[in-house]
Amino acid sequence: MIVNPTSLFESIAFVAEYGDPDADRHVNRVATYARFVGTHVLRLPQASCDRLALAALVHDVGKVAIPREILRKPGQLTRAERQYVQQHTVLGRDMLAHIGKMYGASDAELFQLAQQVALYHHERWDGRGYPEGLCREEIPLAARIVHLVDVIDARLSARPYKPGQSWNQVKQALVEGMYLDFDGMLVTGLLQVESAFLELVQAQSYGQLVPV
């Protein structure tokens, strides 16, 4: 069976985020920002940027197995709930591996990339992330990129448990997190093209984006 990978990954993302417009907008923005980093920061070939964006689109697919009342809980999660949510990384990797066995024969590399991103997009540069506590270059580059832009979008977005932040607040967090939370090379490169990235951010659907 020949399957268009773009259509397949868009369908996976749609099913995973069905009924939650905030999550749907989130994964699409993360994919858009990941493509921007690949294009304007790393200067990757277009085909590589396309693959990165598709992998980013399904980075949170494992959350489909997590109850929505936990994901959108307005208060602080308990330790048990937090550990439960963290399992979405492993669950996402496993789901994409299963789908890849059925449909990925024509593009196995894309599915491998997507599995890496799903599994490792919450790892930190300093090794204090999850699920495996990888650090520095042990973390696949695509996962480092998606982690960075995932955090950017999460900080900009209003959630049931927090207001959205301004871009200046987000930028300060990025600088403070260099070589701790984030790959500092990616942060530095992104801030070198800050004006172009901010234009992209302001074009997204955030409801009401907090002013700069």
C-alpha positions in Angstrom: 0.0 0.0 0.0 1.4 3.4 -1.0 0.6 6.1 1.6 1.3 9.8 1.3 3.3 10.5 4.5 2.1 14.1 4.8 -1.6 13.0 4.7 -0.9 10.1 7.1 0.9 12.3 9.7 -1.7 15.0 9.4 -4.4 12.3 10.0 -2.5 10.9 13.1 -2.3 14.4 14.5 -6.0 15.1 13.9 -7.1 11.9 15.6 -4.7 12.4 18.5 -5.9 16.0 19.2 -9.6 15.5 18.2 -12.0 17.5 20.3 -9.3 19.7 21.7 -8.7 22.8 19.5 -6.0 24.2 21.8 -3.9 21.0 21.4 -4.6 20.9 17.6 -3.3 24.5 17.3 -0.4 23.7 19.5 1.0 20.8 17.4 0.6 22.8 14.2 2.5 25.7 15.7 5.2 23.5 17.0 5.5 21.9 13.5 5.6 25.4 11.9 8.3 26.6 14.4 10.4 23.5 13.9 10.4 24.0 10.2 11.5 27.6 10.8 14.5 26.5 12.9 15.4 23.9 10.4 15.2 26.4 7.5 16.5 29.7 9.0 18.8 28.5 11.9 20.3 25.3 10.7 19.9 25.9 6.9 18.9 22.3 6.3 17.7 21.1 2.9 14.0 21.5 2.3 13.4 17.8 2.4 14.9 17.6 5.8 12.8 20.5 7.0 9.7 18.8 5.7 10.5 15.7 7.6 11.2 17.6 10.8 7.9 19.4 10.5 6.0 16.2 10.1 7.8 14.6 13.0 7.0 17.6 15.1 3.4 17.4 14.2 3.0 14.1 16.0 5.3 14.7 18.9 2.5 14.6 21.4 0.6 11.6 19.9 1.1 9.6 23.1 -1.2 12.0 25.0 -4.2 10.4 23.3 -3.8 7.7 26.0 -3.8 10.2 28.8 -7.2 11.2 30.3 -8.1 14.8 29.3 -9.1 15.6 32.9 -5.4 15.1 33.8 -4.0 16.9 30.8 -6.3 20.0 31.3 -6.3 19.9 35.1 -6.5 23.6 36.3 -4.4 22.9 39.4 -1.0 21.4 40.1 -0.6 17.7 39.2 0.2 15.2 41.9 3.4 13.3 41.6 1.6 10.2 40.4 -0.3 12.3 37.7 2.9 13.9 36.6 4.6 10.5 36.2 1.5 9.3 34.3 1.6 12.2 31.9 5.4 11.7 31.3 4.5 8.3 29.9 3.2 10.0 26.8 6.7 10.0 25.4 7.1 6.2 25.5 3.5 5.7 24.4 4.0 8.0 21.4 7.1 6.2 20.3 5.4 2.9 20.6 2.3 4.1 18.6 4.4 5.5 15.8 6.5 2.3 15.7 3.3 0.2 15.3 2.0 2.5 12.6 5.3 2.5 10.9 5.3 -1.2 10.6 2.0 -1.0 8.7 2.5 2.1 6.5 6.2 3.1 6.8 7.9 0.8 4.4 8.3 3.5 1.8 9.6 6.0 4.3 11.1 4.2 7.2 13.5 7.1 8.0 10.6 9.5 8.6 9.0 7.1 11.0 12.3 6.6 12.8 12.7 10.4 13.1 9.1 10.8 14.4 9.7 8.1 17.0 12.9 9.8 18.2 11.0 13.1 18.5 8.1 11.6 20.4 10.3 9.8 22.8 12.9 12.4 23.5 11.3 15.9 23.1 11.2 16.3 26.9 14.9 15.6 27.5 17.0 18.5 28.7 20.5 19.6 27.8 21.6 19.1 31.4 20.3 15.5 31.6 17.4 16.4 34.0 14.6 15.6 31.5 12.6 12.5 30.8 12.1 9.6 30.0 15.8 8.5 29.9 17.7 11.5 31.3 19.8 12.0 28.1 22.1 15.0 28.0 23.7 17.2 25.4 24.4 15.6 22.0 23.0 12.3 23.3 19.6 13.8 22.5 18.8 13.6 18.8 19.0 17.0 17.1 15.4 16.8 15.9 14.2 16.2 19.5 16.3 19.2 20.8 14.7 21.4 18.2 11.1 20.2 19.0 11.8 20.6 22.7 12.9 24.2 22.2 9.9 25.2 20.1 7.5 23.2 22.2 8.5 25.2 25.3 8.3 28.4 23.3 4.7 27.7 22.3 3.7 26.4 25.7 5.0 29.6 27.3 3.2 31.9 24.8 -0.1 30.0 25.2 -2.7 30.5 27.8 -3.7 27.3 29.5 -6.3 26.4 32.2 -3.6 26.6 34.8 -1.6 29.7 33.6 -1.8 32.8 31.5 0.3 33.2 28.3 3.6 35.0 28.5 4.9 37.9 26.4 7.7 37.2 23.9 10.2 39.2 26.0 9.4 36.9 29.0 9.8 33.8 26.7 13.1 35.1 25.4 14.4 35.7 28.9 13.5 32.1 29.8 15.3 30.9 26.6 18.5 32.8 27.5 18.4 31.6 31.1 17.9 28.0 29.9 20.8 27.9 27.5 23.0 24.8 28.1 20.6 23.9 31.0 17.3 23.2 29.5 18.1 23.9 25.8 20.8 23.4 23.3 22.5 26.8 23.5 23.5 26.7 19.8 19.8 26.5 18.8 18.8 29.4 21.1 21.6 31.6 19.9 20.8 30.8 16.3 17.1 31.5 16.8 17.8 34.9 18.5 20.0 35.9 15.6 16.8 35.7 13.4 14.5 36.9 16.1 12.7 39.5 14.1 11.7 37.0 11.4 10.7 34.4 14.0 8.6 37.0 15.9 6.7 37.8 12.7 5.9 34.1 12.4 4.8 33.9 16.0 2.5 36.9 15.6 0.9 35.3 12.5 -0.2 32.3 14.5 -3.6 31.6 16.2 -3.2 32.2 19.9 -6.6 33.8 20.6 -5.0 37.0 22.0 -1.3 36.9 21.9 0.3 38.6 24.9 2.1 41.8 23.7 5.8 41.8 23.2 
